[in-house]
Amino acid sequence: ARAAFEDACETLYRKMHPNEHVSQVKVKQGDGGIDIFIGEFGVEPITVVQCKFFLKSFDKYQHSQIRKSFNTAITANTYELKGWTLCIPRLIDIGETAWWFNWKHKMINKHSKDKTFIKLTNGNELIDLFKEYDLYNQVFRMDDSVKLSEIHEELLHNEMKDTISVKNM
């Protein structure tokens, strides 16, 4: 599911930035805190998209992961950071939202960046973007679900016909 989430985000960002290079980075030690980057790596400042598959919790453990990923990206020697976006497949509650904005503004002030340098894209925003860029069915495999539902209905219909035929005999 984590890999599928990253793949879906990469596909989305490719659609959103058709005239720029968009790529995932193979997960390994020393990946520079990058899941996806937008731009020409090592040639120009890049935007890093960090995909965190947080489904249930957004507490101290997840905060630590966010801080670590951001710190790795902002201090990288192999590239210059143009912006940093966190993508998560869920909504965050009011306490989690307060933590996010407090942390974001601390980082913006610490690194002398503008308020758009760090962004959060939550589950609802991702769904809206998948729809806007005509990726919703692809990402959620809705076409397959519809086909399976039609097959299921046809099987049930045929089973009912067979049951009725047997009773009438």
ZIGI-V118505 format. One record per residue. N is the residue number from 0. RES is the residue in three letters. SS is DSSP state (h for helix, s for strand, l for the rest). Layout:
BEGIN
n | res | ss
N | RES | SS
N | RES | SS
END
This chain:
BEGIN
n | res | ss
0 | ALA | l
1 | ARG | h
2 | ALA | h
3 | ALA | h
4 | PHE | h
5 | GLU | h
6 | ASP | h
7 | ALA | h
8 | CYS | h
9 | GLU | h
10 | THR | h
11 | LEU | h
12 | TYR | h
13 | ARG | h
14 | LYS | h
15 | MET | h
16 | HIS | l
17 | PRO | l
18 | ASN | l
19 | GLU | l
20 | HIS | l
21 | VAL | s
22 | SER | s
23 | GLN | s
24 | VAL | l
25 | LYS | l
26 | VAL | l
27 | LYS | l
28 | GLN | l
29 | GLY | l
30 | ASP | l
31 | GLY | l
32 | GLY | l
33 | ILE | l
34 | ASP | l
35 | ILE | s
36 | PHE | s
37 | ILE | s
38 | GLY | l
39 | GLU | l
40 | PHE | l
41 | GLY | l
42 | VAL | l
43 | GLU | l
44 | PRO | l
45 | ILE | s
46 | THR | s
47 | VAL | s
48 | VAL | s
49 | GLN | s
50 | CYS | s
51 | LYS | s
52 | PHE | l
53 | PHE | l
54 | LEU | l
55 | LYS | l
56 | SER | l
57 | PHE | l
58 | ASP | l
59 | LYS | h
60 | TYR | h
61 | GLN | h
62 | HIS | h
63 | SER | h
64 | GLN | h
65 | ILE | h
66 | ARG | h
67 | LYS | h
68 | SER | h
69 | PHE | h
70 | ASN | h
71 | THR | h
72 | ALA | h
73 | ILE | h
74 | THR | l
75 | ALA | l
76 | ASN | l
77 | THR | l
78 | TYR | l
79 | GLU | l
80 | LEU | s
81 | LYS | s
82 | GLY | s
83 | TRP | s
84 | THR | s
85 | LEU | s
86 | CYS | s
87 | ILE | s
88 | PRO | l
89 | ARG | l
90 | LEU | l
91 | ILE | l
92 | ASP | l
93 | ILE | h
94 | GLY | h
95 | GLU | h
96 | THR | h
97 | ALA | h
98 | TRP | h
99 | TRP | h
100 | PHE | h
101 | ASN | h
102 | TRP | h
103 | LYS | h
104 | HIS | h
105 | LYS | h
106 | MET | h
107 | ILE | h
108 | ASN | h
109 | LYS | h
110 | HIS | l
111 | SER | l
112 | LYS | l
113 | ASP | l
114 | LYS | l
115 | THR | l
116 | PHE | l
117 | ILE | s
118 | LYS | s
119 | LEU | s
120 | THR | s
121 | ASN | l
122 | GLY | h
123 | ASN | h
124 | GLU | h
125 | LEU | h
126 | ILE | h
127 | ASP | h
128 | LEU | h
129 | PHE | h
130 | LYS | h
131 | GLU | h
132 | TYR | l
133 | ASP | l
134 | LEU | l
135 | TYR | h
136 | ASN | h
137 | GLN | h
138 | VAL | h
139 | PHE | h
140 | ARG | l
141 | MET | h
142 | ASP | h
143 | ASP | h
144 | SER | h
145 | VAL | h
146 | LYS | h
147 | LEU | h
148 | SER | h
149 | GLU | h
150 | ILE | h
151 | HIS | h
152 | GLU | h
153 | GLU | h
154 | LEU | h
155 | LEU | h
156 | HIS | h
157 | ASN | h
158 | GLU | h
159 | MET | h
160 | LYS | h
161 | ASP | h
162 | THR | h
163 | ILE | h
164 | SER | h
165 | VAL | h
166 | LYS | h
167 | ASN | h
168 | MET | l
END
